Amino acid sequence: MANAKFLGADLSIAIGTSLQVEPAASLPFKSKRRKKNPPRPRAVIINLQPTRLDGEADLVIRARSDDVLGRVCKAFKL
């Protein structure tokens, strides 16, 4: 079921993970490999350390996940 959900996602965000443990590590990038149903899906990594999948991400944020999510919540007034 997780494969299907990620495959259909328009945006995947990997937060605070090294993306080392499979099969979970590759799940956020399944949608980027999808051939149909535009627009092109996007993937974001939020992590302090570099990961092996940084090159596949559309955006890499080098910061603490709680800091980033705090700013997102503040921006959306959550």
mmCIF file of the N, C-alpha and C atoms, coordinates in Angstrom:
data_MODEL
# 
_entry.id   MODEL 
# 
loop_
_atom_site.group_PDB 
_atom_site.id 
_atom_site.type_symbol 
_atom_site.label_atom_id 
_atom_site.label_alt_id 
_atom_site.label_comp_id 
_atom_site.label_asym_id 
_atom_site.label_entity_id 
_atom_site.label_seq_id 
_atom_site.pdbx_PDB_ins_code 
_atom_site.Cartn_x 
_atom_site.Cartn_y 
_atom_site.Cartn_z 
_atom_site.occupancy 
_atom_site.B_iso_or_equiv 
_atom_site.pdbx_formal_charge 
_atom_site.auth_seq_id 
_atom_site.auth_comp_id 
_atom_site.auth_asym_id 
_atom_site.auth_atom_id 
_atom_site.pdbx_PDB_model_num 
ATOM 1   N N  . MET A 1 1  ? 0.827  -1.180 0.000   1.00 0.00 ? 1  MET A N  1 
ATOM 2   C CA . MET A 1 1  ? 0.000  0.000  0.000   1.00 0.00 ? 1  MET A CA 1 
ATOM 3   C C  . MET A 1 1  ? 0.885  1.264  0.000   1.00 0.00 ? 1  MET A C  1 
ATOM 4   N N  . ALA A 1 2  ? 1.994  1.233  0.732   1.00 0.00 ? 2  ALA A N  1 
ATOM 5   C CA . ALA A 1 2  ? 2.890  2.383  0.768   1.00 0.00 ? 2  ALA A CA 1 
ATOM 6   C C  . ALA A 1 2  ? 3.441  2.685  -0.620  1.00 0.00 ? 2  ALA A C  1 
ATOM 7   N N  . ASN A 1 3  ? 3.784  1.645  -1.370  1.00 0.00 ? 3  ASN A N  1 
ATOM 8   C CA . ASN A 1 3  ? 4.281  1.849  -2.736  1.00 0.00 ? 3  ASN A CA 1 
ATOM 9   C C  . ASN A 1 3  ? 3.275  2.611  -3.575  1.00 0.00 ? 3  ASN A C  1 
ATOM 10  N N  . ALA A 1 4  ? 2.013  2.215  -3.508  1.00 0.00 ? 4  ALA A N  1 
ATOM 11  C CA . ALA A 1 4  ? 0.965  2.859  -4.298  1.00 0.00 ? 4  ALA A CA 1 
ATOM 12  C C  . ALA A 1 4  ? 0.777  4.318  -3.889  1.00 0.00 ? 4  ALA A C  1 
ATOM 13  N N  . LYS A 1 5  ? 0.813  4.597  -2.609  1.00 0.00 ? 5  LYS A N  1 
ATOM 14  C CA . LYS A 1 5  ? 0.628  5.975  -2.131  1.00 0.00 ? 5  LYS A CA 1 
ATOM 15  C C  . LYS A 1 5  ? 1.778  6.876  -2.586  1.00 0.00 ? 5  LYS A C  1 
ATOM 16  N N  . PHE A 1 6  ? 2.996  6.390  -2.464  1.00 0.00 ? 6  PHE A N  1 
ATOM 17  C CA . PHE A 1 6  ? 4.143  7.193  -2.901  1.00 0.00 ? 6  PHE A CA 1 
ATOM 18  C C  . PHE A 1 6  ? 4.168  7.345  -4.412  1.00 0.00 ? 6  PHE A C  1 
ATOM 19  N N  . LEU A 1 7  ? 3.789  6.308  -5.131  1.00 0.00 ? 7  LEU A N  1 
ATOM 20  C CA . LEU A 1 7  ? 3.793  6.370  -6.584  1.00 0.00 ? 7  LEU A CA 1 
ATOM 21  C C  . LEU A 1 7  ? 2.837  7.445  -7.098  1.00 0.00 ? 7  LEU A C  1 
ATOM 22  N N  . GLY A 1 8  ? 1.734  7.644  -6.403  1.00 0.00 ? 8  GLY A N  1 
ATOM 23  C CA . GLY A 1 8  ? 0.740  8.634  -6.820  1.00 0.00 ? 8  GLY A CA 1 
ATOM 24  C C  . GLY A 1 8  ? 0.949  10.028 -6.250  1.00 0.00 ? 8  GLY A C  1 
ATOM 25  N N  . ALA A 1 9  ? 1.970  10.209 -5.423  1.00 0.00 ? 9  ALA A N  1 
ATOM 26  C CA . ALA A 1 9  ? 2.185  11.500 -4.754  1.00 0.00 ? 9  ALA A CA 1 
ATOM 27  C C  . ALA A 1 9  ? 2.761  12.547 -5.705  1.00 0.00 ? 9  ALA A C  1 
ATOM 28  N N  . ASP A 1 10 ? 2.348  13.788 -5.521  1.00 0.00 ? 10 ASP A N  1 
ATOM 29  C CA . ASP A 1 10 ? 2.922  14.921 -6.270  1.00 0.00 ? 10 ASP A CA 1 
ATOM 30  C C  . ASP A 1 10 ? 4.128  15.502 -5.555  1.00 0.00 ? 10 ASP A C  1 
ATOM 31  N N  . LEU A 1 11 ? 4.186  15.306 -4.232  1.00 0.00 ? 11 LEU A N  1 
ATOM 32  C CA . LEU A 1 11 ? 5.291  15.811 -3.429  1.00 0.00 ? 11 LEU A CA 1 
ATOM 33  C C  . LEU A 1 11 ? 5.593  14.805 -2.329  1.00 0.00 ? 11 LEU A C  1 
ATOM 34  N N  . SER A 1 12 ? 6.862  14.470 -2.187  1.00 0.00 ? 12 SER A N  1 
ATOM 35  C CA . SER A 1 12 ? 7.316  13.612 -1.092  1.00 0.00 ? 12 SER A CA 1 
ATOM 36  C C  . SER A 1 12 ? 8.387  14.363 -0.325  1.00 0.00 ? 12 SER A C  1 
ATOM 37  N N  . ILE A 1 13 ? 8.304  14.293 1.012   1.00 0.00 ? 13 ILE A N  1 
ATOM 38  C CA . ILE A 1 13 ? 9.277  14.967 1.858   1.00 0.00 ? 13 ILE A CA 1 
ATOM 39  C C  . ILE A 1 13 ? 9.879  13.949 2.812   1.00 0.00 ? 13 ILE A C  1 
ATOM 40  N N  . ALA A 1 14 ? 11.178 13.758 2.746   1.00 0.00 ? 14 ALA A N  1 
ATOM 41  C CA . ALA A 1 14 ? 11.900 12.874 3.659   1.00 0.00 ? 14 ALA A CA 1 
ATOM 42  C C  . ALA A 1 14 ? 12.483 13.759 4.750   1.00 0.00 ? 14 ALA A C  1 
ATOM 43  N N  . ILE A 1 15 ? 12.041 13.543 5.980   1.00 0.00 ? 15 ILE A N  1 
ATOM 44  C CA . ILE A 1 15 ? 12.409 14.429 7.084   1.00 0.00 ? 15 ILE A CA 1 
ATOM 45  C C  . ILE A 1 15 ? 13.248 13.679 8.121   1.00 0.00 ? 15 ILE A C  1 
ATOM 46  N N  . GLY A 1 16 ? 14.473 14.180 8.347   1.00 0.00 ? 16 GLY A N  1 
ATOM 47  C CA . GLY A 1 16 ? 15.310 13.651 9.406   1.00 0.00 ? 16 GLY A CA 1 
ATOM 48  C C  . GLY A 1 16 ? 15.692 12.194 9.257   1.00 0.00 ? 16 GLY A C  1 
ATOM 49  N N  . THR A 1 17 ? 15.986 11.766 8.049   1.00 0.00 ? 17 THR A N  1 
ATOM 50  C CA . THR A 1 17 ? 16.368 10.382 7.818   1.00 0.00 ? 17 THR A CA 1 
ATOM 51  C C  . THR A 1 17 ? 17.612 10.308 6.948   1.00 0.00 ? 17 THR A C  1 
ATOM 52  N N  . SER A 1 18 ? 18.413 9.287  7.191   1.00 0.00 ? 18 SER A N  1 
ATOM 53  C CA . SER A 1 18 ? 19.620 9.082  6.385   1.00 0.00 ? 18 SER A CA 1 
ATOM 54  C C  . SER A 1 18 ? 19.296 8.396  5.061   1.00 0.00 ? 18 SER A C  1 
ATOM 55  N N  . LEU A 1 19 ? 18.078 7.916  4.912   1.00 0.00 ? 19 LEU A N  1 
ATOM 56  C CA . LEU A 1 19 ? 17.633 7.203  3.713   1.00 0.00 ? 19 LEU A CA 1 
ATOM 57  C C  . LEU A 1 19 ? 18.543 6.005  3.413   1.00 0.00 ? 19 LEU A C  1 
ATOM 58  N N  . GLN A 1 20 ? 18.907 5.266  4.448   1.00 0.00 ? 20 GLN A N  1 
ATOM 59  C CA . GLN A 1 20 ? 19.778 4.111  4.305   1.00 0.00 ? 20 GLN A CA 1 
ATOM 60  C C  . GLN A 1 20 ? 19.029 2.788  4.371   1.00 0.00 ? 20 GLN A C  1 
ATOM 61  N N  . VAL A 1 21 ? 17.914 2.729  5.079   1.00 0.00 ? 21 VAL A N  1 
ATOM 62  C CA . VAL A 1 21 ? 17.217 1.467  5.326   1.00 0.00 ? 21 VAL A CA 1 
ATOM 63  C C  . VAL A 1 21 ? 16.167 1.221  4.242   1.00 0.00 ? 21 VAL A C  1 
ATOM 64  N N  . GLU A 1 22 ? 16.355 0.146  3.494   1.00 0.00 ? 22 GLU A N  1 
ATOM 65  C CA . GLU A 1 22 ? 15.406 -0.234 2.456   1.00 0.00 ? 22 GLU A CA 1 
ATOM 66  C C  . GLU A 1 22 ? 14.392 -1.230 3.011   1.00 0.00 ? 22 GLU A C  1 
ATOM 67  N N  . PRO A 1 23 ? 13.185 -1.235 2.495   1.00 0.00 ? 23 PRO A N  1 
ATOM 68  C CA . PRO A 1 23 ? 12.712 -0.556 1.295   1.00 0.00 ? 23 PRO A CA 1 
ATOM 69  C C  . PRO A 1 23 ? 12.211 0.867  1.537   1.00 0.00 ? 23 PRO A C  1 
ATOM 70  N N  . ALA A 1 24 ? 12.157 1.286  2.786   1.00 0.00 ? 24 ALA A N  1 
ATOM 71  C CA . ALA A 1 24 ? 11.601 2.606  3.087   1.00 0.00 ? 24 ALA A CA 1 
ATOM 72  C C  . ALA A 1 24 ? 12.392 3.751  2.467   1.00 0.00 ? 24 ALA A C  1 
ATOM 73  N N  . ALA A 1 25 ? 13.698 3.601  2.344   1.00 0.00 ? 25 ALA A N  1 
ATOM 74  C CA . ALA A 1 25 ? 14.550 4.690  1.852   1.00 0.00 ? 25 ALA A CA 1 
ATOM 75  C C  . ALA A 1 25 ? 14.192 5.131  0.443   1.00 0.00 ? 25 ALA A C  1 
ATOM 76  N N  . SER A 1 26 ? 13.800 4.226  -0.407  1.00 0.00 ? 26 SER A N  1 
ATOM 77  C CA . SER A 1 26 ? 13.512 4.590  -1.797  1.00 0.00 ? 26 SER A CA 1 
ATOM 78  C C  . SER A 1 26 ? 12.057 5.013  -2.018  1.00 0.00 ? 26 SER A C  1 
ATOM 79  N N  . LEU A 1 27 ? 11.201 4.837  -1.034  1.00 0.00 ? 27 LEU A N  1 
ATOM 80  C CA . LEU A 1 27 ? 9.784  5.180  -1.210  1.00 0.00 ? 27 LEU A CA 1 
ATOM 81  C C  . LEU A 1 27 ? 9.540  6.636  -1.612  1.00 0.00 ? 27 LEU A C  1 
ATOM 82  N N  . PRO A 1 28 ? 10.194 7.628  -0.990  1.00 0.00 ? 28 PRO A N  1 
ATOM 83  C CA . PRO A 1 28 ? 9.911  9.013  -1.373  1.00 0.00 ? 28 PRO A CA 1 
ATOM 84  C C  . PRO A 1 28 ? 10.259 9.346  -2.820  1.00 0.00 ? 28 PRO A C  1 
ATOM 85  N N  . PHE A 1 29 ? 11.039 8.509  -3.475  1.00 0.00 ? 29 PHE A N  1 
ATOM 86  C CA . PHE A 1 29 ? 11.466 8.803  -4.845  1.00 0.00 ? 29 PHE A CA 1 
ATOM 87  C C  . PHE A 1 29 ? 10.742 7.969  -5.889  1.00 0.00 ? 29 PHE A C  1 
ATOM 88  N N  . LYS A 1 30 ? 9.810  7.140  -5.457  1.00 0.00 ? 30 LYS A N  1 
ATOM 89  C CA . LYS A 1 30 ? 9.031  6.325  -6.404  1.00 0.00 ? 30 LYS A CA 1 
ATOM 90  C C  . LYS A 1 30 ? 8.232  7.201  -7.350  1.00 0.00 ? 30 LYS A C  1 
ATOM 91  N N  . SER A 1 31 ? 7.624  8.246  -6.841  1.00 0.00 ? 31 SER A N  1 
ATOM 92  C CA . SER A 1 31 ? 6.791  9.103  -7.698  1.00 0.00 ? 31 SER A CA 1 
ATOM 93  C C  . SER A 1 31 ? 7.622  9.815  -8.756  1.00 0.00 ? 31 SER A C  1 
ATOM 94  N N  . LYS A 1 32 ? 8.880  10.133 -8.454  1.00 0.00 ? 32 LYS A N  1 
ATOM 95  C CA . LYS A 1 32 ? 9.731  10.824 -9.424  1.00 0.00 ? 32 LYS A CA 1 
ATOM 96  C C  . LYS A 1 32 ? 10.030 9.947  -10.634 1.00 0.00 ? 32 LYS A C  1 
ATOM 97  N N  . ARG A 1 33 ? 9.903  8.651  -10.480 1.00 0.00 ? 33 ARG A N  1 
ATOM 98  C CA . ARG A 1 33 ? 10.174 7.728  -11.587 1.00 0.00 ? 33 ARG A CA 1 
ATOM 99  C C  . ARG A 1 33 ? 8.919  7.422  -12.403 1.00 0.00 ? 33 ARG A C  1 
ATOM 100 N N  . ARG A 1 34 ? 7.798  7.967  -11.988 1.00 0.00 ? 34 ARG A N  1 
ATOM 101 C CA . ARG A 1 34 ? 6.524  7.739  -12.673 1.00 0.00 ? 34 ARG A CA 1 
ATOM 102 C C  . ARG A 1 34 ? 6.567  8.381  -14.056 1.00 0.00 ? 34 ARG A C  1 
ATOM 103 N N  . LYS A 1 35 ? 6.081  7.676  -15.037 1.00 0.00 ? 35 LYS A N  1 
ATOM 104 C CA . LYS A 1 35 ? 6.170  8.134  -16.431 1.00 0.00 ? 35 LYS A CA 1 
ATOM 105 C C  . LYS A 1 35 ? 4.949  8.942  -16.877 1.00 0.00 ? 35 LYS A C  1 
ATOM 106 N N  . LYS A 1 36 ? 3.795  8.711  -16.245 1.00 0.00 ? 36 LYS A N  1 
ATOM 107 C CA . LYS A 1 36 ? 2.583  9.404  -16.697 1.00 0.00 ? 36 LYS A CA 1 
ATOM 108 C C  . LYS A 1 36 ? 1.981  10.243 -15.576 1.00 0.00 ? 36 LYS A C  1 
ATOM 109 N N  . ASN A 1 37 ? 0.905  10.902 -15.884 1.00 0.00 ? 37 ASN A N  1 
ATOM 110 C CA . ASN A 1 37 ? 0.176  11.769 -14.953 1.00 0.00 ? 37 ASN A CA 1 
ATOM 111 C C  . ASN A 1 37 ? 0.985  12.980 -14.503 1.00 0.00 ? 37 ASN A C  1 
ATOM 112 N N  . PRO A 1 38 ? 1.275  13.916 -15.441 1.00 0.00 ? 38 PRO A N  1 
ATOM 113 C CA . PRO A 1 38 ? 1.952  15.144 -15.037 1.00 0.00 ? 38 PRO A CA 1 
ATOM 114 C C  . PRO A 1 38 ? 1.100  15.910 -14.035 1.00 0.00 ? 38 PRO A C  1 
ATOM 115 N N  . PRO A 1 39 ? 1.602  16.863 -13.306 1.00 0.00 ? 39 PRO A N  1 
ATOM 116 C CA . PRO A 1 39 ? 2.940  17.432 -13.425 1.00 0.00 ? 39 PRO A CA 1 
ATOM 117 C C  . PRO A 1 39 ? 3.990  16.523 -12.799 1.00 0.00 ? 39 PRO A C  1 
ATOM 118 N N  . ARG A 1 40 ? 5.229  16.845 -13.107 1.00 0.00 ? 40 ARG A N  1 
ATOM 119 C CA . ARG A 1 40 ? 6.348  16.052 -12.589 1.00 0.00 ? 40 ARG A CA 1 
ATOM 120 C C  . ARG A 1 40 ? 6.374  16.113 -11.055 1.00 0.00 ? 40 ARG A C  1 
ATOM 121 N N  . PRO A 1 41 ? 6.382  14.964 -10.412 1.00 0.00 ? 41 PRO A N  1 
ATOM 122 C CA . PRO A 1 41 ? 6.433  14.931 -8.949  1.00 0.00 ? 41 PRO A CA 1 
ATOM 123 C C  . PRO A 1 41 ? 7.754  15.505 -8.420  1.00 0.00 ? 41 PRO A C  1 
ATOM 124 N N  . ARG A 1 42 ? 7.714  16.012 -7.221  1.00 0.00 ? 42 ARG A N  1 
ATOM 125 C CA . ARG A 1 42 ? 8.883  16.609 -6.579  1.00 0.00 ? 42 ARG A CA 1 
ATOM 126 C C  . ARG A 1 42 ? 9.231  15.847 -5.306  1.00 0.00 ? 42 ARG A C  1 
ATOM 127 N N  . ALA A 1 43 ? 10.508 15.891 -4.945  1.00 0.00 ? 43 ALA A N  1 
ATOM 128 C CA . ALA A 1 43 ? 10.972 15.261 -3.711  1.00 0.00 ? 43 ALA A CA 1 
ATOM 129 C C  . ALA A 1 43 ? 11.880 16.232 -2.963  1.00 0.00 ? 43 ALA A C  1 
ATOM 130 N N  . VAL A 1 44 ? 11.690 16.286 -1.646  1.00 0.00 ? 44 VAL A N  1 
ATOM 131 C CA . VAL A 1 44 ? 12.465 17.173 -0.786  1.00 0.00 ? 44 VAL A CA 1 
ATOM 132 C C  . VAL A 1 44 ? 13.096 16.338 0.322   1.00 0.00 ? 44 VAL A C  1 
ATOM 133 N N  . ILE A 1 45 ? 14.341 16.644 0.652   1.00 0.00 ? 45 ILE A N  1 
ATOM 134 C CA . ILE A 1 45 ? 15.024 16.011 1.776   1.00 0.00 ? 45 ILE A CA 1 
ATOM 135 C C  . ILE A 1 45 ? 15.354 17.096 2.790   1.00 0.00 ? 45 ILE A C  1 
ATOM 136 N N  . ILE A 1 46 ? 14.941 16.858 4.036   1.00 0.00 ? 46 ILE A N  1 
ATOM 137 C CA . ILE A 1 46 ? 15.310 17.743 5.145   1.00 0.00 ? 46 ILE A CA 1 
ATOM 138 C C  . ILE A 1 46 ? 16.146 16.895 6.091   1.00 0.00 ? 46 ILE A C  1 
ATOM 139 N N  . ASN A 1 47 ? 17.439 17.183 6.155   1.00 0.00 ? 47 ASN A N  1 
ATOM 140 C CA . ASN A 1 47 ? 18.341 16.380 6.978   1.00 0.00 ? 47 ASN A CA 1 
ATOM 141 C C  . ASN A 1 47 ? 19.635 17.156 7.212   1.00 0.00 ? 47 ASN A C  1 
ATOM 142 N N  . LEU A 1 48 ? 20.214 17.000 8.377   1.00 0.00 ? 48 LEU A N  1 
ATOM 143 C CA . LEU A 1 48 ? 21.480 17.677 8.670   1.00 0.00 ? 48 LEU A CA 1 
ATOM 144 C C  . LEU A 1 48 ? 22.636 17.105 7.860   1.00 0.00 ? 48 LEU A C  1 
ATOM 145 N N  . GLN A 1 49 ? 22.643 15.794 7.675   1.00 0.00 ? 49 GLN A N  1 
ATOM 146 C CA . GLN A 1 49 ? 23.741 15.110 6.999   1.00 0.00 ? 49 GLN A CA 1 
ATOM 147 C C  . GLN A 1 49 ? 23.406 14.860 5.531   1.00 0.00 ? 49 GLN A C  1 
ATOM 148 N N  . PRO A 1 50 ? 24.397 14.781 4.668   1.00 0.00 ? 50 PRO A N  1 
ATOM 149 C CA . PRO A 1 50 ? 24.151 14.374 3.276   1.00 0.00 ? 50 PRO A CA 1 
ATOM 150 C C  . PRO A 1 50 ? 23.613 12.943 3.222   1.00 0.00 ? 50 PRO A C  1 
ATOM 151 N N  . THR A 1 51 ? 22.809 12.651 2.213   1.00 0.00 ? 51 THR A N  1 
ATOM 152 C CA . THR A 1 51 ? 22.301 11.296 2.011   1.00 0.00 ? 51 THR A CA 1 
ATOM 153 C C  . THR A 1 51 ? 22.696 10.833 0.614   1.00 0.00 ? 51 THR A C  1 
ATOM 154 N N  . ARG A 1 52 ? 22.604 9.542  0.373   1.00 0.00 ? 52 ARG A N  1 
ATOM 155 C CA . ARG A 1 52 ? 22.955 8.991  -0.935  1.00 0.00 ? 52 ARG A CA 1 
ATOM 156 C C  . ARG A 1 52 ? 21.952 9.387  -2.014  1.00 0.00 ? 52 ARG A C  1 
ATOM 157 N N  . LEU A 1 53 ? 20.798 9.900  -1.613  1.00 0.00 ? 53 LEU A N  1 
ATOM 158 C CA . LEU A 1 53 ? 19.759 10.264 -2.575  1.00 0.00 ? 53 LEU A CA 1 
ATOM 159 C C  . LEU A 1 53 ? 19.625 11.773 -2.773  1.00 0.00 ? 53 LEU A C  1 
ATOM 160 N N  . ASP A 1 54 ? 20.548 12.543 -2.231  1.00 0.00 ? 54 ASP A N  1 
ATOM 161 C CA . ASP A 1 54 ? 20.495 14.008 -2.396  1.00 0.00 ? 54 ASP A CA 1 
ATOM 162 C C  . ASP A 1 54 ? 20.430 14.416 -3.869  1.00 0.00 ? 54 ASP A C  1 
ATOM 163 N N  . GLY A 1 55 ? 21.132 13.708 -4.713  1.00 0.00 ? 55 GLY A N  1 
ATOM 164 C CA . GLY A 1 55 ? 21.167 14.045 -6.136  1.00 0.00 ? 55 GLY A CA 1 
ATOM 165 C C  . GLY A 1 55 ? 19.837 13.851 -6.841  1.00 0.00 ? 55 GLY A C  1 
ATOM 166 N N  . GLU A 1 56 ? 18.964 13.037 -6.286  1.00 0.00 ? 56 GLU A N  1 
ATOM 167 C CA . GLU A 1 56 ? 17.639 12.815 -6.881  1.00 0.00 ? 56 GLU A CA 1 
ATOM 168 C C  . GLU A 1 56 ? 16.603 13.815 -6.385  1.00 0.00 ? 56 GLU A C  1 
ATOM 169 N N  . ALA A 1 57 ? 16.908 14.504 -5.295  1.00 0.00 ? 57 ALA A N  1 
ATOM 170 C CA . ALA A 1 57 ? 15.944 15.434 -4.699  1.00 0.00 ? 57 ALA A CA 1 
ATOM 171 C C  . ALA A 1 57 ? 15.873 16.737 -5.491  1.00 0.00 ? 57 ALA A C  1 
ATOM 172 N N  . ASP A 1 58 ? 14.697 17.336 -5.505  1.00 0.00 ? 58 ASP A N  1 
ATOM 173 C CA . ASP A 1 58 ? 14.514 18.640 -6.131  1.00 0.00 ? 58 ASP A CA 1 
ATOM 174 C C  . ASP A 1 58 ? 14.972 19.761 -5.198  1.00 0.00 ? 58 ASP A C  1 
ATOM 175 N N  . LEU A 1 59 ? 14.928 19.478 -3.900  1.00 0.00 ? 59 LEU A N  1 
ATOM 176 C CA . LEU A 1 59 ? 15.352 20.451 -2.898  1.00 0.00 ? 59 LEU A CA 1 
ATOM 177 C C  . LEU A 1 59 ? 15.942 19.685 -1.725  1.00 0.00 ? 59 LEU A C  1 
ATOM 178 N N  . VAL A 1 60 ? 17.114 20.124 -1.266  1.00 0.00 ? 60 VAL A N  1 
ATOM 179 C CA . VAL A 1 60 ? 17.748 19.558 -0.074  1.00 0.00 ? 60 VAL A CA 1 
ATOM 180 C C  . VAL A 1 60 ? 17.919 20.692 0.920   1.00 0.00 ? 60 VAL A C  1 
ATOM 181 N N  . ILE A 1 61 ? 17.403 20.500 2.125   1.00 0.00 ? 61 ILE A N  1 
ATOM 182 C CA . ILE A 1 61 ? 17.507 21.505 3.177   1.00 0.00 ? 61 ILE A CA 1 
ATOM 183 C C  . ILE A 1 61 ? 18.378 20.928 4.287   1.00 0.00 ? 61 ILE A C  1 
ATOM 184 N N  . ARG A 1 62 ? 19.503 21.575 4.533   1.00 0.00 ? 62 ARG A N  1 
ATOM 185 C CA . ARG A 1 62 ? 20.432 21.153 5.588   1.00 0.00 ? 62 ARG A CA 1 
ATOM 186 C C  . ARG A 1 62 ? 20.105 21.932 6.857   1.00 0.00 ? 62 ARG A C  1 
ATOM 187 N N  . ALA A 1 63 ? 19.204 21.365 7.642   1.00 0.00 ? 63 ALA A N  1 
ATOM 188 C CA . ALA A 1 63 ? 18.800 22.012 8.892   1.00 0.00 ? 63 ALA A CA 1 
ATOM 189 C C  . ALA A 1 63 ? 18.134 20.964 9.777   1.00 0.00 ? 63 ALA A C  1 
ATOM 190 N N  . ARG A 1 64 ? 17.936 21.328 11.015  1.00 0.00 ? 64 ARG A N  1 
ATOM 191 C CA . ARG A 1 64 ? 17.224 20.431 11.934  1.00 0.00 ? 64 ARG A CA 1 
ATOM 192 C C  . ARG A 1 64 ? 15.757 20.372 11.519  1.00 0.00 ? 64 ARG A C  1 
ATOM 193 N N  . SER A 1 65 ? 15.217 19.185 11.507  1.00 0.00 ? 65 SER A N  1 
ATOM 194 C CA . SER A 1 65 ? 13.842 19.002 11.039  1.00 0.00 ? 65 SER A CA 1 
ATOM 195 C C  . SER A 1 65 ? 12.839 19.783 11.882  1.00 0.00 ? 65 SER A C  1 
ATOM 196 N N  . ASP A 1 66 ? 13.041 19.840 13.204  1.00 0.00 ? 66 ASP A N  1 
ATOM 197 C CA . ASP A 1 66 ? 12.093 20.581 14.028  1.00 0.00 ? 66 ASP A CA 1 
ATOM 198 C C  . ASP A 1 66 ? 12.130 22.079 13.746  1.00 0.00 ? 66 ASP A C  1 
ATOM 199 N N  . ASP A 1 67 ? 13.296 22.605 13.390  1.00 0.00 ? 67 ASP A N  1 
ATOM 200 C CA . ASP A 1 67 ? 13.384 24.021 13.013  1.00 0.00 ? 67 ASP A CA 1 
ATOM 201 C C  . ASP A 1 67 ? 12.625 24.293 11.718  1.00 0.00 ? 67 ASP A C  1 
ATOM 202 N N  . VAL A 1 68 ? 12.823 23.436 10.736  1.00 0.00 ? 68 VAL A N  1 
ATOM 203 C CA . VAL A 1 68 ? 12.150 23.614 9.442   1.00 0.00 ? 68 VAL A CA 1 
ATOM 204 C C  . VAL A 1 68 ? 10.641 23.475 9.600   1.00 0.00 ? 68 VAL A C  1 
ATOM 205 N N  . LEU A 1 69 ? 10.202 22.430 10.292  1.00 0.00 ? 69 LEU A N  1 
ATOM 206 C CA . LEU A 1 69 ? 8.760  22.225 10.458  1.00 0.00 ? 69 LEU A CA 1 
ATOM 207 C C  . LEU A 1 69 ? 8.129  23.320 11.310  1.00 0.00 ? 69 LEU A C  1 
ATOM 208 N N  . GLY A 1 70 ? 8.880  23.850 12.265  1.00 0.00 ? 70 GLY A N  1 
ATOM 209 C CA . GLY A 1 70 ? 8.370  24.976 13.050  1.00 0.00 ? 70 GLY A CA 1 
ATOM 210 C C  . GLY A 1 70 ? 8.114  26.192 12.178  1.00 0.00 ? 70 GLY A C  1 
ATOM 211 N N  . ARG A 1 71 ? 9.025  26.456 11.261  1.00 0.00 ? 71 ARG A N  1 
ATOM 212 C CA . ARG A 1 71 ? 8.846  27.586 10.342  1.00 0.00 ? 71 ARG A CA 1 
ATOM 213 C C  . ARG A 1 71 ? 7.674  27.346 9.383   1.00 0.00 ? 71 ARG A C  1 
ATOM 214 N N  . VAL A 1 72 ? 7.532  26.107 8.919   1.00 0.00 ? 72 VAL A N  1 
ATOM 215 C CA . VAL A 1 72 ? 6.411  25.778 8.032   1.00 0.00 ? 72 VAL A CA 1 
ATOM 216 C C  . VAL A 1 72 ? 5.089  25.988 8.759   1.00 0.00 ? 72 VAL A C  1 
ATOM 217 N N  . CYS A 1 73 ? 4.995  25.493 9.983   1.00 0.00 ? 73 CYS A N  1 
ATOM 218 C CA . CYS A 1 73 ? 3.767  25.659 10.765  1.00 0.00 ? 73 CYS A CA 1 
ATOM 219 C C  . CYS A 1 73 ? 3.469  27.138 11.003  1.00 0.00 ? 73 CYS A C  1 
ATOM 220 N N  . LYS A 1 74 ? 4.507  27.902 11.313  1.00 0.00 ? 74 LYS A N  1 
ATOM 221 C CA . LYS A 1 74 ? 4.331  29.331 11.529  1.00 0.00 ? 74 LYS A CA 1 
ATOM 222 C C  . LYS A 1 74 ? 3.848  30.026 10.260  1.00 0.00 ? 74 LYS A C  1 
ATOM 223 N N  . ALA A 1 75 ? 4.429  29.653 9.121   1.00 0.00 ? 75 ALA A N  1 
ATOM 224 C CA . ALA A 1 75 ? 4.029  30.268 7.852   1.00 0.00 ? 75 ALA A CA 1 
ATOM 225 C C  . ALA A 1 75 ? 2.567  29.975 7.509   1.00 0.00 ? 75 ALA A C  1 
ATOM 226 N N  . PHE A 1 76 ? 2.120  28.783 7.858   1.00 0.00 ? 76 PHE A N  1 
ATOM 227 C CA . PHE A 1 76 ? 0.727  28.397 7.587   1.00 0.00 ? 76 PHE A CA 1 
ATOM 228 C C  . PHE A 1 76 ? -0.188 28.688 8.771   1.00 0.00 ? 76 PHE A C  1 
ATOM 229 N N  . LYS A 1 77 ? 0.391  29.290 9.806   1.00 0.00 ? 77 LYS A N  1 
ATOM 230 C CA . LYS A 1 77 ? -0.352 29.657 11.017  1.00 0.00 ? 77 LYS A CA 1 
ATOM 231 C C  . LYS A 1 77 ? -1.012 28.443 11.645  1.00 0.00 ? 77 LYS A C  1 
ATOM 232 N N  . LEU A 1 78 ? -0.229 27.360 11.752  1.00 0.00 ? 78 LEU A N  1 
ATOM 233 C CA . LEU A 1 78 ? -0.730 26.122 12.353  1.00 0.00 ? 78 LEU A CA 1 
ATOM 234 C C  . LEU A 1 78 ? -0.319 26.014 13.804  1.00 0.00 ? 78 LEU A C  1 
# 
